[in-house]
Amino acid sequence: MTDTAASQTNNPYLDGNYGPVADEVTAFDLPVIGELPAELAGRYLRNGPNPAGMADGSVKPETHHWFMGDGMVHGIRLDQGKAVWYRNRYVGSANMSARRGLPDIDGPNWADSGQGPNTNVGGFAGTTWAMVEGGGTPVELTYELETVGRNDFYGTLPGAFTAHPKFDADTGEMHAMVYAPAKWGSKVQYVVVGTDGRVRHSVDIELPGMTMLHDMSLTARYAVCFDQPVVVDFDRMGAGYFPFSWQPDYGNRIGLLDRTATTSDEMIWVDVPLGYCFHPLNAYDTPDGGVVLDLCIYDVMFDKDPNGPFERPALSRLERWEISPANRTVSATVIDASPNEFPRHRGSVAGKPYRYGYCGAPSVDPTVSWPTLKHDLETGQRLVFDHGPGRAAGEPVFVARGDDGEDDGWLITYVHDLGAGSAEFVVLDAQDFERGYVARVPLPQRIPFGFHGNWVSDRSVPPS
């Protein structure tokens, strides 16, 4: 397979920097521009789609959806101020094994999925996990990103999992809202994974339709379910397209499930403004019994474009929803009307009152800068780190440095130089955007636009 950075398929999610890379690369002792913080010892990992069937024609450009490419994890290891290695590896799957003439990977395939997880990757319970929504079983990876096999949390996962679990820093547990339309129809499930990497709690929730449940929110009291108007579309499915579309008549609501509940009977449902949210920023309870939910919200999603999420003219804005569970009402306020996506915050403030949030700012125009944004939610200040013309930054992952304020830490991400067809790993000072790059690590190949990742310290998942 050849590199498709310059290909023209008439599908924007296969062309330019959305196009896949051909090779799985291993490179050691990478050059560093600036100085990598010595305390960063571990791996920055990011997952995303890298369709492997371009050369043999198994990928059909007219129907290909960005979310459906084979999973590929790109990782860089840091230690003692050095960039020790870069690796990119396909996540193992039935499809990849067949393509390579190998037996299927080990582990139960609950959803009978041919594709490997392509959406998120991170460390939990001493293990590295690649994750996807819609029913796919997590895939365990080695420290060096080779596939071990599917891992259903050691036989304890009732069925589906998600690409967007929420980590509770106080309990050390992982929380998820999961769905699997092909297996469960309109049922979704709240799942709690204990610190030993085994599921300890689950609650079934019946919805009126088969919504696309991409993410969730978590407060100290509630697990928040998004029941939104992007719903299974059998006509699109029958035509070979991504099987979800915008159906505004479905309505839009959120459900508040007490985290200690054993059934969904007393779940509180609140109608909210019409729109679609892939990614909430954070949520927390208020002293008067309310809930604050900050999120990136689109006016429409998968309406006219069946191949991807970035429909013109509007991208997602950052909003705050203040919810009264007692009255079942919501008040919405726009925090930032400009494009905001891939929101992150300091991990220790998850589900709690907080001050700072960080977002990427994607554009439908690939020639402009995709900056990194910092929001001070107390003062309303909005700071912009401009990476330069044609340089597009991905999801800004926060890594705590110390306790000198909530924003005492680093922001790390990949930056894509679209003109040069190259990529860098970069480190920013979250407290001081004026400082410029703390460090840059030029990488040995282009990294296609992708989805989510995490910093995995060597303390949480030690080198093997």
N, C-alpha and C positions, 0 to 999 in steps of 0.2 A: 504493500500500500504506500502511495506517495503522500507527501504532506499536501494538505488541501487549503493552505492559507490563502492562496490566490485563486482557488477554484470559483466557478460561477455555476451554481446549481439552480438558481432562481428560488432557492430557499435560504433566507438570511441566516437561519440557524445551522447551516452547513458550510457557509462561506466565511471568508476572512478569519478572524480569531475565534469564531464559533466552530470552525472546522476542526476535525480531529488531527492529532499528531500520529505519526506512523510508528515510532519506536519507543520501546521501554528502555530507559537510559539509567545508567548508574555512573555518577561522577563524584570524585573525592577532592577534598582540599580546595574548596571553591574560593575565588577571590572575594575579598571584602573591601568595600569602599566605606570609610568611616570606621567606627568601632562598635562591634557587637557587644551588648551588655553581658558581662561575665556571668551574671546570675541566670541567664537564659540557657539552661541545660535541659535539652529535650528535643522534641520534634514539632514543627508546624506542619500539619497535614490538611489537605483540602481535596474533596471529592468532586467529581463532575462527569458529565457525559462525554464519551469519546467513541462514537459509533465505529465498530470494526468492520462493517460490511460495505464500505464505500467502493472498494476495488472490485468486488465480485458481484455488485449490483443488488445485493440483498437489502440495502438501504434505498428506499424509494423517496427521492427528494420531494415529490409533490405531496406526500402524506407524512413525511418525517416530522416528528415533534421533538423540540429541544429536550424535553424531559425523558425521552425514551432511548438515549444512547447508552452504550455499554459503559459501566462505571470504571473510572480510572482515578487512582489516588496519586497526587503529587505531594512529595514530602521533602523537607529539608531538616537535617539534624544539626543542632548547635551544641557546642560544648567548650567551655573555657575561652570564650571569645572567638572561637573558630567556627566556620561553616564546614562541618565534617563531611557531609555528603548530601547529594540530591538524588532522589529516585522517583520514577513514576512507574506504576504497575497497574495493569488491569485487575479489577476485583473479580475473583473467580465466579463462574456461573456455569449452568448447563450449556448455554450458547457458546461461551468461550472455550469450554472443554471440547465441544464438538468441533469447533473451528480448528482447534489444535490437534485433533485426532486423539484426545485423551478421554478417560472415563470421567463421568460427572464428579464434581467436588463432593467431599464428604458432608454429611449432615442432612437433617430433614428439610425437605422443600415443601413447606406447608401449603403454599399458594400455587405450587406447580409452575413457578416462574422460571423462564429461561434466562432472563436478564439478571445480572448481579446488581447489588445496591450501588446507586450512582449519585446520591444526594448529600450525604453527610458522612463524617468519619471523626472518631474521637476515642479517648481512653476512658475506661470505666472498669472498676473492680480488677485492676491489674491487667486488663486486656485491651487490645485495639479492635474497635468494631467499625465496619462499614455498614451504613444504614440507608433504607429507602422506605417510602410510604406505600400504602396500597396493598399490603399483605406480604411483601417480601421478607424472608427471614434474614436477620443480621448475619453478616459474614465476618468471621474472626480473621485478623491479619497478624502476621509476625511483626516484630519490631522493625524489620527491614521491608515490610509491606508485601510480603508474599502471602498468598491465601492459605489459610489453615483449613477452613471449611465453614459451612453454615453452622451457626450456634444459636439455638433457640433458648438461650440463657439456661443451658445445661438441662434441657428437657422440661422447663417450668413455664414456658410461654404458652398461653392458651391458644394463640393463633397468630394474628397479625402483629406487626410492630410499626414504628414510625421513623421518619428521618429527623424528627424534631422533639426528642425527649427534653424535659426540663430537669435540671439538677438542683436539688435543695442542698445548699451549702451547710445548713444546720444539721440535717439528718444524714447527709451523705447518700441519700437515695435518689433514684431517677424516676420521673413521672412521665406518662405518655398518654395521649389520646390517639387511638388507632382505628383504622377502617380497612375494609377489604371487600369492595362491592361484588367482585366476582364470586366470593365465597360466602359472604355474610349478608349481601343485599344492603338494606338500610340500617343494619345494626352497627354500632361502634362500641368501643370498649376503652375504659380507663384502666391503665395498668401501672403498678408501682413495682419497681425493681429494687431489691434491697442491696445493701453494701457488699454482699457476697456474690452479686451478679445473678441472683435468682429472683424470680417473680414471687412477691409475697402477698399481693392483693390485686383483685380485678373486679370491675363492675360493668355489666352490660347496659347499654343505653340504646333505646330504639328511637330512630329519627323518622320523619315522614317521607324522606326520600334519600337517594344515594348521593349525598353531597361529597365534594372533594375536601376532605379534612386534612389540610396540609400541616397545620401547626396547632398549638394550644397555648394557653397562659396558665400561670400558677401563682396563687397567693398563699399566705400562711394558712388560710381557711379553705379556699376553693381550688378545685381543678376546673378550668374554663374550657368549654366545648364550643367550637365555632360551627354553626349550622347555616351555611351560606348558599347563595343562588348560583353556584357553579356545580352542576348536577350531571349525572350520567346521561349521555345523549346517545340513544340506540341507533339513530340515523347516522351520526358521525361514525359510530363504532362499526356499523355495517359497511360504510364506505372506506374503511381502513384508516380512519383518522384517530387522533387522540380522543378518548371516549367521554370527554366532558365539554359542556358549553354553558354560556351565560343564559340563565333562565330566571329573569327578575320576578316572575309571578310566584316563584317558590318562596320569596321573602328572605329576610335576613334576621338572625337572632343568635344570641349567645346563651349557653346554659351554665349555671353555677352549681357544681356538685361538691357538697361537703367532702373534704378529703377523707373523712373517717366513715363515710356512708358505705353500707354494704349492698344497697340497691339504689336505683335512680328514681325511686318513687317520689322523693321530695326535692328533686332537682328544680332549681328556679330558672325559668326561661324568660328572657327579656328581649323584646323586639328592638333592633338597632338600625341605624341608617343603612340604606341599600348600598351595597358595594362588596368588594372582596378583599380579604387580607390573607396574604401568604404568611407574613411574619410579624407578630407582635414584638414590641420592644421589651416591655416589662409590665407587671401588674402588681397591685398591692391593696390590702384592706385599709380602710380608714377608721378612725375611732368611733364614728357614728354608725358603723355597720355597712358603709358603702364600699364600692370597689372602684379603683382607678385603673384604667386599661389604656396603655399607650401602644399605638400600632401604626403600621404602614398600610394605607387603604387605597385601593383603586376604585374608580367609578364603575368600571365594567372589566370583565375578564373573559377571554376566549369567546368573544362575541363574533367578530368578523374574521379574525385570524385563527385558523385551527391548528397552527404550527408552533405558537409560542406566546409568551405573556406580554410582550412590549408593543401593545397596540397604540397607534397614534390616535389622538394627540396627547393623551394624559398618561403619565406614569403615577406611581403611588406617592401620596403626600403623608406627612406625619401628623397624626391626630391624637388627642386625648379624649377618652370616653369616661365620664363620671357616672357610675351606675348606682341606682338605688335598688337593691334587691327587695326591700320591703314594698316599694311602690311599683316595681318592675318598669322603671323609667331610665332613660339615658340622656345625658347632656353631652354634646360633641363640640370640641374646640379644635381648630386647626393650629398646630404648633408650627409647622413649616409647610407651605404650599408647594415648594419646589420638590423635585424628585428625591425621594428617600427610600432606600431599600437595604436589605441585609443588616438589620439593626442589631447592635450588641451593647452590653454594659459590663461592668465589673461583676464577676461571678458571685461574690459574697453578698450582693444586694438583690439577688434574684428573689422575687416575691415580696420585696420590702420597699418602703419609701426610699427613694433614691434621687440623685440630682443630675447625673450625667448619662447621656446616651450617645452612641456613635453609629453612623450610617454610611453606606456608600451612596453615590448619586449617579445611577446609570442613566444613559441617554440612548434614544433610538438612533442618534447620529454617531457612528463609530469613529468619526474623525475628531471629536471634541474630547476634552478632558473629562474623566470620571473622578471627581474629587472625593476626599474623605471629609465627613462632616462631624462636628462635635456640638452637641446641644446641651446648654446649661438650662435645665428645666425649672430652676428657681428664678433665674434672672431673665430668661428668654434669650440670652446671648447665643448666637450661632457662629461658630468658627469654621473656616474652610481651609483645608490643606489641598492646594492645587498641585497636582502631579505633573502638569505641563501639557502642552498640546498633543493630542493623540495618545496620551498615556491614561490608561483606565485602571483604577484601583478596585480590587475586590472587597469582600466582606472584611471590615476592620475588627480583628480579634483582640480583646483586651487581655493583657497579662499583668497582674499586679506586681508592683515593684516594692512598695512599702505601705505604711499607714499614714503618710502625710497627706491626708485628704482622699476622698473617694476616687479621684482621678490620678492618683499616684501610681503610674504604671506605663506600660508600653502598648502601642497599637502595632500589630503585625499583619501583613497581608502580602499577596502577590500583586505586582503592578505590571500591566501588559503594555508594551510599547508597540502600538499598531503600525506605525510607520516602519520601524526596524524589524518587525516580526519577531520580537524577543520578549523576555520576561525577567523580572527581578523580584527577589524577596526583599522587603523593606521593613525597617523599624522606625516608628515615630514616637516622640515623647508626648504622651497624652496630656500632660500639663503645659506643654510649650510647643505649639505648632510653629511659632516663629523660629524655632531652633533649626528647622529643616530636617532632612533625613538624619537620624542618628547613625543608621547603617544601611547600606545597600549591598545585596549579593546578586550579581549577574548570574543567571541560570543558563545551563548548557543547551536549552531548547525553549521554544515557544510553549506556553501553557494556554490551552483554550479557555475561553470563558467557562466558568463552572459555578458551583453552588456553595457548599458550606464546608467548614473545617474548624479545627480547634488546635490550640496549643496543648500538647501532651508532655508534661514534664517527666523527666527520668525518675522522679520520686513516685509518680503515680503509676507509670508503666516502665519499669526498669529495662535497660538494654538486655537482650537475650544473649 
